[in-house]
C-alpha cells in the first residue's frame, strides 16, 4: 500500500497561531495556491482514492487533487484534528493570561489532561487508531491520497512506525507538501517527508 499524506492548505487560523481542531474554517488565498501546487505534484500519480475529513479545509485540498481525475473522494471524519473544545480559535497566550480552566494542567501533562468540552489526547489517539484499522481493510496494493490535519497525520505516522503516540511531534507536516509512505508486510517506510517539489 502506498500512501500520499497531505496536510490541508493554509487557513487564517494557522496564520493567527490559534487552536483549531473541530472549527470549520476555509483556506485562505495562500492555502488555495498550496492545494494547486500539491495537485500538480501528484498529477502523474495514479490514485485509487482520495480520503479527506469532513472539514472544509481538508475537503477543498482534496478536491484540488481530484480535479481532472476519475478518482473516488471518500470522507473520513475519524481523521479530523483533535477537538480543542472551549479553546477553539483562541491563542495560547490568551488562554494563559485569562487563566482558562484546565489550561495549566494541559501545559503540564498534555497527554493526560482533558480539554474542557473538547477531546483528551487518549480519546484522540483511539479515534486515529480506529481510522487506521479501516484504512488497513483496503486492498494492500492501493494507492491512496490522505488529506487531513497536522495532528492526525503526525499521530498516524508515529503509529505506523510503531512509535509511542507522543512521538507524533517528531513528524511535523508542512502545508503545500507531499509525504509518501510505503506499507509492506507490516513495515512502514518513509519514501518522502514534506516534499515541496521545489529544488
Backbone as JSON Lines, residues from 0, in Angstrom:
{"i":0,"aa":"X","n":[0.85,-1.18,0.0],"ca":[0.0,0.0,0.0],"c":[0.89,1.24,0.0]}
{"i":1,"aa":"X","n":[0.53,2.19,-0.83],"ca":[1.3,3.45,-0.88],"c":[0.38,4.6,-0.53]}
{"i":2,"aa":"X","n":[0.81,5.38,0.45],"ca":[0.01,6.49,0.94],"c":[0.7,7.81,0.61]}
{"i":3,"aa":"X","n":[-0.08,8.76,0.15],"ca":[0.41,10.12,-0.1],"c":[-0.29,11.02,0.92]}
{"i":4,"aa":"X","n":[0.44,11.38,1.97],"ca":[-0.14,12.14,3.07],"c":[0.01,13.63,2.8]}
{"i":5,"aa":"X","n":[-1.11,14.34,2.88],"ca":[-1.13,15.76,2.55],"c":[-1.85,16.52,3.67]}
{"i":6,"aa":"X","n":[-1.16,17.5,4.22],"ca":[-1.84,18.41,5.16],"c":[-2.62,19.44,4.35]}
{"i":7,"aa":"X","n":[-3.79,19.8,4.82],"ca":[-4.6,20.82,4.13],"c":[-3.82,22.12,3.97]}
{"i":8,"aa":"X","n":[-4.25,22.94,3.04],"ca":[-3.62,24.24,2.82],"c":[-3.84,25.2,3.97]}
{"i":9,"aa":"X","n":[-3.15,26.31,3.89],"ca":[-3.15,27.28,4.99],"c":[-4.52,27.94,5.19]}
{"i":10,"aa":"X","n":[-4.83,28.21,6.46],"ca":[-6.03,28.95,6.84],"c":[-5.6,30.17,7.66]}
{"i":11,"aa":"X","n":[-6.53,31.09,7.87],"ca":[-6.2,32.24,8.71],"c":[-5.96,31.82,10.16]}
{"i":12,"aa":"X","n":[-6.58,30.74,10.58],"ca":[-6.33,30.22,11.93],"c":[-4.87,29.79,12.07]}
{"i":13,"aa":"X","n":[-4.31,29.2,11.01],"ca":[-2.89,28.85,11.02],"c":[-2.02,30.09,11.14]}
{"i":14,"aa":"X","n":[-2.37,31.12,10.37],"ca":[-1.61,32.37,10.39],"c":[-1.65,32.99,11.78]}
{"i":15,"aa":"X","n":[-2.83,32.96,12.41],"ca":[-3.01,33.57,13.73],"c":[-2.41,32.73,14.85]}
{"i":16,"aa":"X","n":[-2.1,31.47,14.58],"ca":[-1.49,30.6,15.59],"c":[-2.45,30.19,16.69]}
{"i":17,"aa":"X","n":[-3.73,30.08,16.37],"ca":[-4.72,29.71,17.38],"c":[-5.01,28.21,17.32]}
{"i":18,"aa":"X","n":[-5.6,27.69,18.4],"ca":[-6.03,26.3,18.42],"c":[-7.17,26.13,17.41]}
{"i":19,"aa":"X","n":[-7.02,25.2,16.51],"ca":[-8.06,24.99,15.51],"c":[-8.14,23.5,15.21]}
{"i":20,"aa":"X","n":[-9.12,22.85,15.81],"ca":[-9.31,21.43,15.58],"c":[-10.61,21.16,14.87]}
{"i":21,"aa":"X","n":[-11.72,21.29,15.6],"ca":[-13.03,21.0,15.04],"c":[-13.66,22.2,14.34]}
{"i":22,"aa":"X","n":[-13.08,23.39,14.5],"ca":[-13.63,24.57,13.83],"c":[-13.53,24.4,12.33]}
{"i":23,"aa":"X","n":[-14.62,24.72,11.63],"ca":[-14.66,24.5,10.18],"c":[-14.3,25.79,9.46]}
{"i":24,"aa":"X","n":[-13.01,26.0,9.27],"ca":[-12.52,27.21,8.62],"c":[-12.07,26.88,7.2]}
{"i":25,"aa":"X","n":[-12.16,27.88,6.33],"ca":[-11.8,27.67,4.93],"c":[-10.33,28.02,4.69]}
{"i":26,"aa":"X","n":[-9.83,27.68,3.53],"ca":[-8.48,28.04,3.14],"c":[-8.4,29.54,2.85]}
{"i":27,"aa":"X","n":[-7.23,30.13,3.1],"ca":[-7.01,31.5,2.64],"c":[-6.4,31.44,1.23]}
{"i":28,"aa":"X","n":[-6.02,32.58,0.69],"ca":[-5.55,32.61,-0.71],"c":[-4.26,31.8,-0.88]}
{"i":29,"aa":"X","n":[-3.36,31.88,0.11],"ca":[-2.14,31.08,0.02],"c":[-2.49,29.59,0.11]}
{"i":30,"aa":"X","n":[-3.45,29.26,0.96],"ca":[-3.87,27.87,1.09],"c":[-4.4,27.3,-0.21]}
{"i":31,"aa":"X","n":[-5.15,28.11,-0.95],"ca":[-5.67,27.67,-2.25],"c":[-4.51,27.42,-3.21]}
{"i":32,"aa":"X","n":[-3.52,28.31,-3.21],"ca":[-2.34,28.12,-4.07],"c":[-1.58,26.85,-3.68]}
{"i":33,"aa":"X","n":[-1.5,26.58,-2.38],"ca":[-0.81,25.37,-1.92],"c":[-1.52,24.11,-2.4]}
{"i":34,"aa":"X","n":[-2.84,24.12,-2.42],"ca":[-3.57,22.94,-2.89],"c":[-3.29,22.7,-4.37]}
{"i":35,"aa":"X","n":[-3.2,23.76,-5.13],"ca":[-2.92,23.63,-6.56],"c":[-1.5,23.1,-6.79]}
{"i":36,"aa":"X","n":[-0.58,23.54,-5.94],"ca":[0.81,23.07,-6.04],"c":[0.88,21.57,-5.72]}
{"i":37,"aa":"X","n":[0.19,21.14,-4.66],"ca":[0.19,19.73,-4.3],"c":[-0.47,18.89,-5.4]}
{"i":38,"aa":"X","n":[-1.56,19.39,-5.94],"ca":[-2.24,18.68,-7.03],"c":[-1.3,18.47,-8.21]}
{"i":39,"aa":"X","n":[-0.49,19.48,-8.49],"ca":[0.48,19.38,-9.59],"c":[1.55,18.34,-9.27]}
{"i":40,"aa":"X","n":[1.97,18.28,-8.01],"ca":[2.97,17.29,-7.61],"c":[2.46,15.86,-7.81]}
{"i":41,"aa":"X","n":[1.17,15.68,-7.61],"ca":[0.58,14.34,-7.67],"c":[-0.05,14.02,-9.03]}
{"i":42,"aa":"X","n":[0.06,14.93,-9.98],"ca":[-0.69,14.79,-11.23],"c":[-0.37,13.49,-11.98]}
{"i":43,"aa":"X","n":[0.86,13.01,-11.86],"ca":[1.25,11.79,-12.59],"c":[1.11,10.53,-11.73]}
{"i":44,"aa":"X","n":[0.62,10.69,-10.51],"ca":[0.49,9.54,-9.6],"c":[-0.91,8.95,-9.73]}
{"i":45,"aa":"X","n":[-1.04,7.68,-10.11],"ca":[-2.37,7.06,-10.15],"c":[-2.89,6.84,-8.73]}
{"i":46,"aa":"X","n":[-4.1,7.29,-8.47],"ca":[-4.67,7.16,-7.13],"c":[-5.96,6.36,-7.19]}
{"i":47,"aa":"X","n":[-6.11,5.42,-6.28],"ca":[-7.34,4.63,-6.2],"c":[-8.43,5.37,-5.43]}
{"i":48,"aa":"X","n":[-8.03,6.22,-4.52],"ca":[-9.0,7.01,-3.75],"c":[-8.29,8.2,-3.12]}
{"i":49,"aa":"X","n":[-9.08,9.23,-2.85],"ca":[-8.6,10.41,-2.12],"c":[-9.47,10.51,-0.87]}
{"i":50,"aa":"X","n":[-8.85,10.32,0.27],"ca":[-9.57,10.29,1.54],"c":[-9.35,11.62,2.25]}
{"i":51,"aa":"X","n":[-10.42,12.24,2.71],"ca":[-10.3,13.54,3.38],"c":[-11.29,13.62,4.53]}
{"i":52,"aa":"X","n":[-11.09,14.57,5.41],"ca":[-12.02,14.75,6.51],"c":[-13.21,15.57,6.03]}
{"i":53,"aa":"X","n":[-14.18,15.73,6.91],"ca":[-15.41,16.44,6.55],"c":[-15.31,17.94,6.78]}
{"i":54,"aa":"X","n":[-14.13,18.44,7.1],"ca":[-13.94,19.87,7.32],"c":[-13.51,20.56,6.02]}
{"i":55,"aa":"X","n":[-13.95,21.79,5.84],"ca":[-13.77,22.5,4.56],"c":[-12.32,22.57,4.11]}
{"i":56,"aa":"X","n":[-11.41,22.82,5.04],"ca":[-10.01,22.98,4.64],"c":[-9.42,21.69,4.07]}
{"i":57,"aa":"X","n":[-9.86,20.57,4.59],"ca":[-9.42,19.27,4.07],"c":[-10.13,18.95,2.76]}
{"i":58,"aa":"X","n":[-11.43,19.2,2.71],"ca":[-12.22,18.9,1.51],"c":[-11.73,19.72,0.31]}
{"i":59,"aa":"X","n":[-11.47,21.01,0.54],"ca":[-11.02,21.88,-0.55],"c":[-9.67,21.41,-1.11]}
{"i":60,"aa":"X","n":[-8.79,20.96,-0.24],"ca":[-7.49,20.45,-0.66],"c":[-7.66,19.17,-1.47]}
{"i":61,"aa":"X","n":[-8.53,18.29,-0.98],"ca":[-8.79,17.02,-1.68],"c":[-9.42,17.26,-3.05]}
{"i":62,"aa":"X","n":[-10.32,18.21,-3.13],"ca":[-10.99,18.49,-4.41],"c":[-9.99,19.01,-5.45]}
{"i":63,"aa":"X","n":[-9.0,19.76,-5.0],"ca":[-7.97,20.25,-5.93],"c":[-7.17,19.07,-6.49]}
{"i":64,"aa":"X","n":[-6.84,18.1,-5.64],"ca":[-6.11,16.92,-6.08],"c":[-6.95,16.09,-7.03]}
{"i":65,"aa":"X","n":[-8.25,16.03,-6.77],"ca":[-9.17,15.2,-7.56],"c":[-9.51,15.81,-8.92]}
{"i":66,"aa":"X","n":[-9.27,17.1,-9.1],"ca":[-9.69,17.77,-10.33],"c":[-9.05,17.12,-11.55]}
{"i":67,"aa":"X","n":[-9.9,16.76,-12.51],"ca":[-9.41,16.14,-13.73],"c":[-9.18,14.65,-13.63]}
{"i":68,"aa":"X","n":[-9.46,14.07,-12.46],"ca":[-9.28,12.63,-12.26],"c":[-10.63,11.93,-12.17]}
{"i":69,"aa":"X","n":[-10.62,10.67,-12.49],"ca":[-11.79,9.82,-12.24],"c":[-11.46,8.99,-11.0]}
{"i":70,"aa":"X","n":[-11.35,9.69,-9.87],"ca":[-10.92,9.06,-8.63],"c":[-11.97,9.3,-7.54]}
{"i":71,"aa":"X","n":[-12.22,8.28,-6.76],"ca":[-13.22,8.37,-5.71],"c":[-12.75,9.29,-4.58]}
{"i":72,"aa":"X","n":[-13.63,10.19,-4.16],"ca":[-13.4,11.01,-2.96],"c":[-14.14,10.34,-1.81]}
{"i":73,"aa":"X","n":[-13.42,10.06,-0.74],"ca":[-14.02,9.4,0.42],"c":[-13.88,10.3,1.65]}
{"i":74,"aa":"X","n":[-14.97,10.51,2.36],"ca":[-14.95,11.33,3.58],"c":[-14.68,10.44,4.78]}
{"i":75,"aa":"X","n":[-13.71,10.82,5.58],"ca":[-13.38,10.07,6.78],"c":[-13.27,11.04,7.97]}
{"i":76,"aa":"X","n":[-14.38,11.26,8.69],"ca":[-14.35,12.2,9.82],"c":[-13.43,11.76,10.95]}
{"i":77,"aa":"X","n":[-13.11,10.47,11.04],"ca":[-12.24,9.99,12.11],"c":[-10.85,10.61,12.03]}
{"i":78,"aa":"X","n":[-10.47,11.13,10.87],"ca":[-9.14,11.73,10.7],"c":[-9.12,13.22,10.99]}
{"i":79,"aa":"X","n":[-10.2,13.72,11.57],"ca":[-10.21,15.13,11.99],"c":[-9.06,15.43,12.96]}
{"i":80,"aa":"X","n":[-8.7,16.72,13.02],"ca":[-7.77,17.18,14.04],"c":[-8.38,17.0,15.42]}
{"i":81,"aa":"X","n":[-7.55,17.01,16.44],"ca":[-8.04,16.94,17.82],"c":[-8.97,18.12,18.09]}
{"i":82,"aa":"X","n":[-10.06,17.86,18.78],"ca":[-11.02,18.91,19.13],"c":[-10.56,19.64,20.38]}
{"i":83,"aa":"X","n":[-10.44,20.96,20.29],"ca":[-9.95,21.75,21.41],"c":[-11.06,22.43,22.21]}
{"i":84,"aa":"X","n":[-12.3,22.05,21.99],"ca":[-13.4,22.49,22.84],"c":[-13.46,23.98,23.07]}
{"i":85,"aa":"X","n":[-13.41,24.38,24.34],"ca":[-13.51,25.79,24.71],"c":[-12.32,26.62,24.25]}
{"i":86,"aa":"X","n":[-11.25,25.95,23.85],"ca":[-10.06,26.67,23.41],"c":[-10.02,26.9,21.9]}
{"i":87,"aa":"X","n":[-11.01,26.42,21.19],"ca":[-11.02,26.59,19.74],"c":[-10.92,28.06,19.34]}
{"i":88,"aa":"X","n":[-10.03,28.32,18.39],"ca":[-9.79,29.65,17.8],"c":[-9.3,30.68,18.83]}
{"i":89,"aa":"X","n":[-8.68,30.18,19.88],"ca":[-8.05,31.07,20.87],"c":[-6.55,30.79,20.88]}
{"i":90,"aa":"X","n":[-5.78,31.83,21.15],"ca":[-4.31,31.71,21.19],"c":[-3.88,31.26,22.57]}
{"i":91,"aa":"X","n":[-2.76,30.52,22.63],"ca":[-2.31,30.02,23.93],"c":[-1.95,31.16,24.88]}
{"i":92,"aa":"X","n":[-1.47,32.29,24.34],"ca":[-1.15,33.42,25.22],"c":[-2.41,33.95,25.9]}
{"i":93,"aa":"X","n":[-3.52,34.0,25.15],"ca":[-4.79,34.5,25.72],"c":[-5.33,33.53,26.76]}
{"i":94,"aa":"X","n":[-5.19,32.24,26.49],"ca":[-5.65,31.24,27.47],"c":[-4.85,31.34,28.76]}
{"i":95,"aa":"X","n":[-3.56,31.53,28.62],"ca":[-2.69,31.65,29.79],"c":[-3.01,32.91,30.56]}
{"i":96,"aa":"X","n":[-3.17,34.03,29.85],"ca":[-3.45,35.31,30.52],"c":[-4.8,35.3,31.21]}
{"i":97,"aa":"X","n":[-5.77,34.59,30.61],"ca":[-7.12,34.55,31.18],"c":[-7.26,33.49,32.26]}
{"i":98,"aa":"X","n":[-6.23,32.7,32.47],"ca":[-6.34,31.62,33.45],"c":[-7.44,30.63,33.07]}
{"i":99,"aa":"X","n":[-7.51,30.3,31.79],"ca":[-8.56,29.41,31.3],"c":[-8.56,28.09,32.07]}
{"i":100,"aa":"X","n":[-9.73,27.65,32.51],"ca":[-9.83,26.41,33.29],"c":[-9.18,25.22,32.57]}
{"i":101,"aa":"X","n":[-8.3,24.55,33.28],"ca":[-7.68,23.34,32.75],"c":[-6.44,23.58,31.9]}
{"i":102,"aa":"X","n":[-6.16,24.85,31.55],"ca":[-5.05,25.08,30.63],"c":[-3.69,24.82,31.28]}
{"i":103,"aa":"X","n":[-3.53,25.21,32.54],"ca":[-2.28,24.93,33.25],"c":[-2.02,23.43,33.33]}
{"i":104,"aa":"X","n":[-3.05,22.67,33.64],"ca":[-2.9,21.22,33.73],"c":[-2.52,20.63,32.38]}
{"i":105,"aa":"X","n":[-3.11,21.16,31.33],"ca":[-2.82,20.66,29.99],"c":[-1.37,20.96,29.61]}
{"i":106,"aa":"X","n":[-0.88,22.14,29.98],"ca":[0.51,22.5,29.69],"c":[1.47,21.6,30.45]}
{"i":107,"aa":"X","n":[1.08,21.18,31.66],"ca":[1.94,20.33,32.48],"c":[1.95,18.89,31.98]}
{"i":108,"aa":"X","n":[0.8,18.39,31.51],"ca":[0.72,17.0,31.07],"c":[-0.36,16.87,29.99]}
{"i":109,"aa":"X","n":[-0.02,17.26,28.77],"ca":[-0.99,17.29,27.67],"c":[-1.49,15.9,27.29]}
{"i":110,"aa":"X","n":[-0.73,14.87,27.66],"ca":[-1.17,13.52,27.32],"c":[-2.31,13.02,28.21]}
{"i":111,"aa":"X","n":[-2.38,13.55,29.42],"ca":[-3.37,13.05,30.38],"c":[-4.52,14.03,30.62]}
{"i":112,"aa":"X","n":[-4.27,15.32,30.42],"ca":[-5.28,16.33,30.76],"c":[-6.46,16.31,29.79]}
{"i":113,"aa":"X","n":[-7.59,16.73,30.28],"ca":[-8.81,16.81,29.48],"c":[-9.03,18.26,29.03]}
{"i":114,"aa":"X","n":[-9.27,18.45,27.76],"ca":[-9.59,19.78,27.25],"c":[-11.06,20.06,27.55]}
{"i":115,"aa":"X","n":[-11.39,21.17,28.22],"ca":[-12.8,21.46,28.55],"c":[-13.7,21.44,27.31]}
{"i":116,"aa":"X","n":[-14.73,20.62,27.35],"ca":[-15.68,20.47,26.24],"c":[-15.0,19.98,24.97]}
{"i":117,"aa":"X","n":[-13.78,19.47,25.11],"ca":[-13.04,19.01,23.95],"c":[-12.66,17.54,24.07]}
{"i":118,"aa":"X","n":[-11.48,17.23,23.57],"ca":[-11.05,15.85,23.43],"c":[-9.72,15.66,24.16]}
{"i":119,"aa":"X","n":[-9.61,14.58,24.88],"ca":[-8.33,14.26,25.51],"c":[-7.4,13.64,24.45]}
{"i":120,"aa":"X","n":[-6.11,13.64,24.74],"ca":[-5.17,13.03,23.81],"c":[-5.43,11.52,23.7]}
{"i":121,"aa":"X","n":[-5.85,10.92,24.8],"ca":[-6.17,9.49,24.78],"c":[-7.32,9.21,23.83]}
{"i":122,"aa":"X","n":[-8.37,10.04,23.9],"ca":[-9.52,9.85,23.02],"c":[-9.13,10.12,21.56]}
{"i":123,"aa":"X","n":[-8.31,11.12,21.35],"ca":[-7.82,11.44,20.0],"c":[-7.05,10.25,19.43]}
{"i":124,"aa":"X","n":[-6.18,9.67,20.25],"ca":[-5.39,8.52,19.83],"c":[-6.28,7.34,19.46]}
{"i":125,"aa":"X","n":[-7.28,7.08,20.27],"ca":[-8.21,5.97,19.99],"c":[-8.95,6.19,18.68]}
{"i":126,"aa":"X","n":[-9.31,7.43,18.42],"ca":[-10.03,7.75,17.17],"c":[-9.14,7.53,15.94]}
{"i":127,"aa":"X","n":[-7.9,7.95,16.03],"ca":[-6.98,7.76,14.9],"c":[-6.68,6.28,14.7]}
{"i":128,"aa":"X","n":[-6.57,5.53,15.78],"ca":[-6.38,4.07,15.65],"c":[-7.56,3.43,14.91]}
{"i":129,"aa":"X","n":[-8.75,3.9,15.22],"ca":[-9.95,3.38,14.55],"c":[-9.9,3.69,13.05]}
{"i":130,"aa":"X","n":[-9.47,4.9,12.71],"ca":[-9.34,5.28,11.3],"c":[-8.32,4.4,10.59]}
{"i":131,"aa":"X","n":[-7.22,4.1,11.27],"ca":[-6.18,3.27,10.67],"c":[-6.65,1.84,10.47]}
{"i":132,"aa":"X","n":[-7.44,1.33,11.39],"ca":[-7.99,-0.03,11.21],"c":[-8.83,-0.09,9.94]}
{"i":133,"aa":"X","n":[-9.61,0.95,9.7],"ca":[-10.41,0.98,8.48],"c":[-9.53,1.1,7.23]}
{"i":134,"aa":"X","n":[-8.46,1.87,7.36],"ca":[-7.52,2.03,6.24],"c":[-6.89,0.7,5.87]}
{"i":135,"aa":"X","n":[-6.5,-0.09,6.86],"ca":[-5.83,-1.36,6.61],"c":[-6.76,-2.42,6.01]}
{"i":136,"aa":"X","n":[-8.07,-2.16,6.0],"ca":[-9.01,-3.09,5.37],"c":[-9.04,-2.92,3.85]}
{"i":137,"aa":"X","n":[-8.44,-1.84,3.36],"ca":[-8.44,-1.6,1.91],"c":[-7.44,-2.53,1.24]}
{"i":138,"aa":"X","n":[-7.61,-2.78,-0.06],"ca":[-6.69,-3.69,-0.77],"c":[-5.23,-3.28,-0.57]}
{"i":139,"aa":"X","n":[-4.36,-4.26,-0.32],"ca":[-2.97,-3.94,0.03],"c":[-2.18,-3.24,-1.06]}
{"i":140,"aa":"X","n":[-2.65,-3.33,-2.32],"ca":[-1.93,-2.67,-3.41],"c":[-2.45,-1.25,-3.66]}
{"i":141,"aa":"X","n":[-3.34,-0.75,-2.8],"ca":[-3.96,0.56,-3.01],"c":[-2.95,1.7,-3.0]}
{"i":142,"aa":"X","n":[-3.24,2.71,-3.81],"ca":[-2.51,3.98,-3.78],"c":[-3.51,5.04,-3.35]}
{"i":143,"aa":"X","n":[-3.27,5.61,-2.19],"ca":[-4.27,6.48,-1.58],"c":[-3.67,7.83,-1.22]}
{"i":144,"aa":"X","n":[-4.37,8.9,-1.54],"ca":[-4.03,10.22,-1.01],"c":[-4.88,10.44,0.23]}
{"i":145,"aa":"X","n":[-4.25,10.81,1.32],"ca":[-4.97,11.08,2.56],"c":[-4.75,12.54,2.92]}
{"i":146,"aa":"X","n":[-5.83,13.31,2.87],"ca":[-5.76,14.75,3.13],"c":[-6.38,15.01,4.49]}
{"i":147,"aa":"X","n":[-5.55,15.43,5.43],"ca":[-6.05,15.61,6.79],"c":[-5.33,16.79,7.45]}
{"i":148,"aa":"X","n":[-5.01,16.65,8.72],"ca":[-4.55,17.77,9.55],"c":[-3.21,17.41,10.18]}
{"i":149,"aa":"X","n":[-2.49,18.41,10.62],"ca":[-1.13,18.14,11.12],"c":[-1.14,17.12,12.25]}
{"i":150,"aa":"X","n":[-2.03,17.31,13.23],"ca":[-2.05,16.39,14.37],"c":[-2.42,14.98,13.98]}
{"i":151,"aa":"X","n":[-3.47,14.84,13.18],"ca":[-3.93,13.5,12.82],"c":[-2.91,12.79,11.93]}
{"i":152,"aa":"X","n":[-2.28,13.49,11.0],"ca":[-1.28,12.88,10.14],"c":[-0.03,12.49,10.94]}
{"i":153,"aa":"X","n":[0.4,13.38,11.83],"ca":[1.59,13.11,12.64],"c":[1.38,11.9,13.55]}
{"i":154,"aa":"X","n":[0.21,11.84,14.17],"ca":[-0.11,10.72,15.04],"c":[-0.2,9.43,14.25]}
{"i":155,"aa":"X","n":[-0.83,9.48,13.09],"ca":[-0.96,8.3,12.26],"c":[0.41,7.76,11.84]}
{"i":156,"aa":"X","n":[1.32,8.66,11.45],"ca":[2.64,8.22,11.01],"c":[3.42,7.6,12.18]}
{"i":157,"aa":"X","n":[3.33,8.21,13.36],"ca":[4.0,7.63,14.53],"c":[3.5,6.22,14.8]}
{"i":158,"aa":"X","n":[2.2,6.01,14.68],"ca":[1.63,4.69,14.91],"c":[2.09,3.7,13.84]}
{"i":159,"aa":"X","n":[2.12,4.13,12.59],"ca":[2.58,3.25,11.51],"c":[4.02,2.79,11.75]}
{"i":160,"aa":"X","n":[4.82,3.66,12.33],"ca":[6.22,3.34,12.62],"c":[6.37,2.59,13.95]}
{"i":161,"aa":"X","n":[5.23,2.29,14.59],"ca":[5.2,1.56,15.86],"c":[5.92,2.32,16.97]}
{"i":162,"aa":"X","n":[5.79,3.65,16.94],"ca":[6.31,4.51,18.0],"c":[5.19,4.84,18.97]}
{"i":163,"aa":"X","n":[5.56,5.42,20.09],"ca":[4.56,5.85,21.06],"c":[3.77,7.02,20.47]}
{"i":164,"aa":"X","n":[2.48,7.13,20.8],"ca":[1.68,8.24,20.27],"c":[2.31,9.61,20.5]}
{"i":165,"aa":"X","n":[2.96,9.79,21.65],"ca":[3.57,11.09,21.96],"c":[4.71,11.44,21.01]}
{"i":166,"aa":"X","n":[5.23,10.45,20.28],"ca":[6.29,10.71,19.32],"c":[5.78,11.38,18.05]}
{"i":167,"aa":"X","n":[4.49,11.64,18.0],"ca":[3.92,12.32,16.84],"c":[4.62,13.63,16.53]}
{"i":168,"aa":"X","n":[5.14,14.3,17.56],"ca":[5.77,15.61,17.36],"c":[7.09,15.51,16.6]}
{"i":169,"aa":"X","n":[7.59,14.28,16.39],"ca":[8.78,14.11,15.57],"c":[8.49,14.33,14.08]}
{"i":170,"aa":"X","n":[7.19,14.35,13.75],"ca":[6.8,14.4,12.33],"c":[5.86,15.56,12.05]}
{"i":171,"aa":"X","n":[6.38,16.78,12.05],"ca":[5.53,17.93,11.69],"c":[5.24,17.92,10.2]}
{"i":172,"aa":"X","n":[3.99,18.02,9.85],"ca":[3.58,18.04,8.44],"c":[3.42,19.48,7.98]}
{"i":173,"aa":"X","n":[4.09,19.82,6.88],"ca":[4.04,21.17,6.34],"c":[2.97,21.27,5.26]}
{"i":174,"aa":"X","n":[2.47,22.46,5.1],"ca":[1.46,22.71,4.07],"c":[2.13,22.89,2.71]}
{"i":175,"aa":"X","n":[1.4,22.49,1.65],"ca":[1.95,22.61,0.3],"c":[2.97,21.54,-0.03]}
{"i":176,"aa":"X","n":[2.97,20.45,0.73],"ca":[3.95,19.38,0.55],"c":[3.26,18.01,0.47]}
{"i":177,"aa":"X","n":[4.01,17.04,-0.02],"ca":[3.54,15.66,-0.1],"c":[4.5,14.77,0.69]}
{"i":178,"aa":"X","n":[3.95,13.85,1.47],"ca":[4.75,12.83,2.13],"c":[4.3,11.48,1.61]}
{"i":179,"aa":"X","n":[5.25,10.64,1.26],"ca":[4.93,9.35,0.64],"c":[5.37,8.21,1.56]}
{"i":180,"aa":"X","n":[4.44,7.34,1.88],"ca":[4.67,6.25,2.82],"c":[4.37,4.93,2.13]}
{"i":181,"aa":"X","n":[5.25,3.95,2.31],"ca":[5.04,2.62,1.75],"c":[4.8,1.64,2.9]}
{"i":182,"aa":"X","n":[3.7,0.92,2.84],"ca":[3.38,-0.1,3.83],"c":[3.5,-1.46,3.17]}
{"i":183,"aa":"X","n":[4.43,-2.28,3.67],"ca":[4.68,-3.6,3.08],"c":[4.91,-4.62,4.18]}
{"i":184,"aa":"X","n":[4.08,-5.66,4.2],"ca":[4.26,-6.76,5.15],"c":[4.45,-6.29,6.59]}
{"i":185,"aa":"X","n":[3.63,-5.35,6.99],"ca":[3.66,-4.87,8.36],"c":[4.73,-3.84,8.65]}
{"i":186,"aa":"X","n":[5.54,-3.49,7.66],"ca":[6.57,-2.47,7.88],"c":[6.16,-1.16,7.21]}
{"i":187,"aa":"X","n":[6.72,-0.08,7.72],"ca":[6.42,1.26,7.21],"c":[7.72,1.92,6.79]}
{"i":188,"aa":"X","n":[7.77,2.35,5.55],"ca":[8.96,3.03,5.03],"c":[8.56,4.42,4.56]}
{"i":189,"aa":"X","n":[9.27,5.44,5.06],"ca":[9.03,6.81,4.62],"c":[9.85,7.05,3.35]}
{"i":190,"aa":"X","n":[9.18,7.19,2.23],"ca":[9.87,7.46,0.97],"c":[10.16,8.95,0.79]}
{"i":191,"aa":"X","n":[9.2,9.79,1.23],"ca":[9.37,11.24,1.17],"c":[8.65,11.83,2.37]}
{"i":192,"aa":"X","n":[9.22,12.89,2.94],"ca":[8.55,13.59,4.04],"c":[8.61,15.08,3.76]}
{"i":193,"aa":"X","n":[7.43,15.71,3.69],"ca":[7.35,17.15,3.43],"c":[8.09,17.57,2.17]}
{"i":194,"aa":"X","n":[7.85,16.83,1.09],"ca":[8.45,17.15,-0.2],"c":[7.67,18.28,-0.84]}
{"i":195,"aa":"X","n":[8.33,19.4,-1.0],"ca":[7.68,20.56,-1.61],"c":[7.73,20.52,-3.14]}
{"i":196,"aa":"X","n":[8.51,19.59,-3.67],"ca":[8.65,19.5,-5.12],"c":[9.49,20.62,-5.7]}
{"i":197,"aa":"X","n":[10.15,21.4,-4.85],"ca":[10.96,22.54,-5.3],"c":[12.42,22.27,-4.93]}
{"i":198,"aa":"X","n":[13.29,22.24,-5.92],"ca":[14.73,22.0,-5.67],"c":[15.43,23.31,-5.34]}
